[in-house]
Amino acid sequence: MLLSVDMKTKHKKRTQGSTRTKNKGVVSQKLFETDSTYFLKLIAICILATLWLKFTTPIQIFGTHLNAVPVGLMTGLLVVRAFEHSQDDRKIWYAVLIIVGIISYFVPAGLVI
């Protein structure tokens, strides 16, 4: 009888040890935003990425001709870094910024000086 009680307590100790969490002190945050907020951010990022400062005559810097400067792309990178807290969302916004910025270089959009 005593032997069966000891086996039950040993079994309990093993199950309690296996249910412990490994990441103590780490609090996971789940930030929910509405679809309209996400869509508004997407539109704002796309508009920001299309802003280029284009020159009528190319500027030569260090032997390289510079036709345009991606002003909106650079400010967009800073805005995303400052306001987006989730790393996964930041990666998405960075990808959108870079793709829209590259595409908008070839279309006639931006400020021409």
C-alpha positions as protocol buffer text, in pm:
chain_id: "A"
residue {
  index: 1
  type: MET
  ca { x: 0 y: 0 z: 0 }
}
residue {
  index: 2
  type: LEU
  ca { x: 279 y: 237 z: 87 }
}
residue {
  index: 3
  type: LEU
  ca { x: 455 y: 151 z: -235 }
}
residue {
  index: 4
  type: SER
  ca { x: 156 y: 248 z: -450 }
}
residue {
  index: 5
  type: VAL
  ca { x: 130 y: 590 z: -281 }
}
residue {
  index: 6
  type: ASP
  ca { x: 499 y: 663 z: -350 }
}
residue {
  index: 7
  type: MET
  ca { x: 460 y: 574 z: -718 }
}
residue {
  index: 8
  type: LYS
  ca { x: 167 y: 812 z: -752 }
}
residue {
  index: 9
  type: THR
  ca { x: 363 y: 1101 z: -605 }
}
residue {
  index: 10
  type: LYS
  ca { x: 661 y: 1030 z: -831 }
}
residue {
  index: 11
  type: HIS
  ca { x: 434 y: 1027 z: -1132 }
}
residue {
  index: 12
  type: LYS
  ca { x: 279 y: 1356 z: -1025 }
}
residue {
  index: 13
  type: LYS
  ca { x: 618 y: 1521 z: -990 }
}
residue {
  index: 14
  type: ARG
  ca { x: 711 y: 1429 z: -1346 }
}
residue {
  index: 15
  type: THR
  ca { x: 389 y: 1568 z: -1494 }
}
residue {
  index: 16
  type: GLN
  ca { x: 419 y: 1892 z: -1301 }
}
residue {
  index: 17
  type: GLY
  ca { x: 774 y: 1940 z: -1423 }
}
residue {
  index: 18
  type: SER
  ca { x: 681 y: 1884 z: -1784 }
}
residue {
  index: 19
  type: THR
  ca { x: 405 y: 2144 z: -1776 }
}
residue {
  index: 20
  type: ARG
  ca { x: 629 y: 2428 z: -1670 }
}
residue {
  index: 21
  type: THR
  ca { x: 678 y: 2711 z: -1913 }
}
residue {
  index: 22
  type: LYS
  ca { x: 1026 y: 2750 z: -2049 }
}
residue {
  index: 23
  type: ASN
  ca { x: 1012 y: 3126 z: -2112 }
}
residue {
  index: 24
  type: LYS
  ca { x: 953 y: 3270 z: -1769 }
}
residue {
  index: 25
  type: GLY
  ca { x: 893 y: 3641 z: -1754 }
}
residue {
  index: 26
  type: VAL
  ca { x: 820 y: 3678 z: -2126 }
}
residue {
  index: 27
  type: VAL
  ca { x: 482 y: 3836 z: -2182 }
}
residue {
  index: 28
  type: SER
  ca { x: 342 y: 3801 z: -2529 }
}
residue {
  index: 29
  type: GLN
  ca { x: 134 y: 4089 z: -2657 }
}
residue {
  index: 30
  type: LYS
  ca { x: -139 y: 4048 z: -2911 }
}
residue {
  index: 31
  type: LEU
  ca { x: -218 y: 4379 z: -3071 }
}
residue {
  index: 32
  type: PHE
  ca { x: -533 y: 4376 z: -3277 }
}
residue {
  index: 33
  type: GLU
  ca { x: -611 y: 4644 z: -3530 }
}
residue {
  index: 34
  type: THR
  ca { x: -912 y: 4675 z: -3753 }
}
residue {
  index: 35
  type: ASP
  ca { x: -899 y: 4605 z: -4124 }
}
residue {
  index: 36
  type: SER
  ca { x: -970 y: 4969 z: -4202 }
}
residue {
  index: 37
  type: THR
  ca { x: -672 y: 5082 z: -3994 }
}
residue {
  index: 38
  type: TYR
  ca { x: -445 y: 4832 z: -4169 }
}
residue {
  index: 39
  type: PHE
  ca { x: -574 y: 4943 z: -4511 }
}
residue {
  index: 40
  type: LEU
  ca { x: -522 y: 5310 z: -4422 }
}
residue {
  index: 41
  type: LYS
  ca { x: -162 y: 5233 z: -4322 }
}
residue {
  index: 42
  type: LEU
  ca { x: -111 y: 5046 z: -4649 }
}
residue {
  index: 43
  type: ILE
  ca { x: -239 y: 5339 z: -4856 }
}
residue {
  index: 44
  type: ALA
  ca { x: -26 y: 5587 z: -4660 }
}
residue {
  index: 45
  type: ILE
  ca { x: 287 y: 5376 z: -4704 }
}
residue {
  index: 46
  type: CYS
  ca { x: 224 y: 5337 z: -5079 }
}
residue {
  index: 47
  type: ILE
  ca { x: 174 y: 5710 z: -5126 }
}
residue {
  index: 48
  type: LEU
  ca { x: 483 y: 5786 z: -4919 }
}
residue {
  index: 49
  type: ALA
  ca { x: 696 y: 5542 z: -5120 }
}
residue {
  index: 50
  type: THR
  ca { x: 604 y: 5711 z: -5448 }
}
residue {
  index: 51
  type: LEU
  ca { x: 757 y: 6045 z: -5347 }
}
residue {
  index: 52
  type: TRP
  ca { x: 1083 y: 6097 z: -5535 }
}
residue {
  index: 53
  type: LEU
  ca { x: 1287 y: 6411 z: -5578 }
}
residue {
  index: 54
  type: LYS
  ca { x: 1382 y: 6401 z: -5947 }
}
residue {
  index: 55
  type: PHE
  ca { x: 1630 y: 6633 z: -6119 }
}
residue {
  index: 56
  type: THR
  ca { x: 1599 y: 6772 z: -6473 }
}
residue {
  index: 57
  type: THR
  ca { x: 1975 y: 6746 z: -6517 }
}
residue {
  index: 58
  type: PRO
  ca { x: 2152 y: 6459 z: -6339 }
}
residue {
  index: 59
  type: ILE
  ca { x: 2381 y: 6548 z: -6050 }
}
residue {
  index: 60
  type: GLN
  ca { x: 2721 y: 6385 z: -6040 }
}
residue {
  index: 61
  type: ILE
  ca { x: 2830 y: 6262 z: -5697 }
}
residue {
  index: 62
  type: PHE
  ca { x: 3155 y: 6064 z: -5663 }
}
residue {
  index: 63
  type: GLY
  ca { x: 3155 y: 5991 z: -6036 }
}
residue {
  index: 64
  type: THR
  ca { x: 2799 y: 5857 z: -6029 }
}
residue {
  index: 65
  type: HIS
  ca { x: 2511 y: 6030 z: -6202 }
}
residue {
  index: 66
  type: LEU
  ca { x: 2214 y: 6079 z: -5970 }
}
residue {
  index: 67
  type: ASN
  ca { x: 1878 y: 6128 z: -6143 }
}
residue {
  index: 68
  type: ALA
  ca { x: 1652 y: 6108 z: -5839 }
}
residue {
  index: 69
  type: VAL
  ca { x: 1649 y: 6073 z: -5460 }
}
residue {
  index: 70
  type: PRO
  ca { x: 1387 y: 5853 z: -5288 }
}
residue {
  index: 71
  type: VAL
  ca { x: 1280 y: 6105 z: -5023 }
}
residue {
  index: 72
  type: GLY
  ca { x: 951 y: 5929 z: -4945 }
}
residue {
  index: 73
  type: LEU
  ca { x: 1119 y: 5591 z: -4919 }
}
residue {
  index: 74
  type: MET
  ca { x: 1372 y: 5717 z: -4666 }
}
residue {
  index: 75
  type: THR
  ca { x: 1112 y: 5894 z: -4454 }
}
residue {
  index: 76
  type: GLY
  ca { x: 884 y: 5591 z: -4480 }
}
residue {
  index: 77
  type: LEU
  ca { x: 1156 y: 5367 z: -4337 }
}
residue {
  index: 78
  type: LEU
  ca { x: 1193 y: 5601 z: -4041 }
}
residue {
  index: 79
  type: VAL
  ca { x: 817 y: 5628 z: -3986 }
}
residue {
  index: 80
  type: VAL
  ca { x: 770 y: 5250 z: -3991 }
}
residue {
  index: 81
  type: ARG
  ca { x: 1059 y: 5202 z: -3752 }
}
residue {
  index: 82
  type: ALA
  ca { x: 918 y: 5459 z: -3510 }
}
residue {
  index: 83
  type: PHE
  ca { x: 550 y: 5364 z: -3507 }
}
residue {
  index: 84
  type: GLU
  ca { x: 523 y: 4990 z: -3576 }
}
residue {
  index: 85
  type: HIS
  ca { x: 592 y: 4778 z: -3270 }
}
residue {
  index: 86
  type: SER
  ca { x: 558 y: 4426 z: -3408 }
}
residue {
  index: 87
  type: GLN
  ca { x: 864 y: 4297 z: -3594 }
}
residue {
  index: 88
  type: ASP
  ca { x: 653 y: 4090 z: -3834 }
}
residue {
  index: 89
  type: ASP
  ca { x: 446 y: 4394 z: -3932 }
}
residue {
  index: 90
  type: ARG
  ca { x: 763 y: 4601 z: -3980 }
}
residue {
  index: 91
  type: LYS
  ca { x: 896 y: 4344 z: -4225 }
}
residue {
  index: 92
  type: ILE
  ca { x: 575 y: 4364 z: -4427 }
}
residue {
  index: 93
  type: TRP
  ca { x: 582 y: 4745 z: -4437 }
}
residue {
  index: 94
  type: TYR
  ca { x: 951 y: 4750 z: -4535 }
}
residue {
  index: 95
  type: ALA
  ca { x: 880 y: 4511 z: -4822 }
}
residue {
  index: 96
  type: VAL
  ca { x: 587 y: 4721 z: -4942 }
}
residue {
  index: 97
  type: LEU
  ca { x: 795 y: 5039 z: -4921 }
}
residue {
  index: 98
  type: ILE
  ca { x: 1083 y: 4897 z: -5121 }
}
residue {
  index: 99
  type: ILE
  ca { x: 868 y: 4737 z: -5392 }
}
residue {
  index: 100
  type: VAL
  ca { x: 650 y: 5046 z: -5443 }
}
residue {
  index: 101
  type: GLY
  ca { x: 959 y: 5268 z: -5431 }
}
residue {
  index: 102
  type: ILE
  ca { x: 1134 y: 5070 z: -5704 }
}
residue {
  index: 103
  type: ILE
  ca { x: 823 y: 5061 z: -5924 }
}
residue {
  index: 104
  type: SER
  ca { x: 757 y: 5433 z: -5878 }
}
residue {
  index: 105
  type: TYR
  ca { x: 1110 y: 5518 z: -5995 }
}
residue {
  index: 106
  type: PHE
  ca { x: 1016 y: 5415 z: -6348 }
}
residue {
  index: 107
  type: VAL
  ca { x: 682 y: 5596 z: -6365 }
}
residue {
  index: 108
  type: PRO
  ca { x: 653 y: 5974 z: -6400 }
}
residue {
  index: 109
  type: ALA
  ca { x: 572 y: 6044 z: -6035 }
}
residue {
  index: 110
  type: GLY
  ca { x: 751 y: 6270 z: -5792 }
}
residue {
  index: 111
  type: LEU
  ca { x: 874 y: 6626 z: -5761 }
}
residue {
  index: 112
  type: VAL
  ca { x: 1093 y: 6748 z: -6048 }
}
residue {
  index: 113
  type: ILE
  ca { x: 1352 y: 7017 z: -5976 }
}
